[in-house]
């Protein structure tokens, strides 16, 4: 069990902020894309960059033994992977609709 003192460290506080902002960063976009079934305004290059960046941070976190870096970037890479899949699927479906119209 963690003591109150360990909850108040800079590492814990900054790690908690990183974890929360990783979720906040892409989750609303994943949800909106799911609801609208549209990803026209999202850049695939940005999504791939976010995924590569998250994966690099995971490697860094493993080498520096930083659980917050690892966990927050696992969440970020999962969300960016979902976004990449959504972009691929929805863009393909929407381009077929435009051709058939």
Number of C-alpha atoms within 10 A of each C-alpha: 4 6 7 8 7 12 12 10 11 10 13 14 14 13 19 16 13 17 20 13 14 20 16 12 13 20 18 11 16 20 12 12 18 14 9 9 17 17 22 12 7 14 12 15 10 12 20 16 13 19 22 14 14 23 18 14 20 24 14 14 18 13 10 11 12 15 14 20 22 24 18 23 26 19 18 26 24 16 22 25 17 16 25 22 12 18 23 13 14 19 16 11 13 14 10 11 10 8 7 6 5
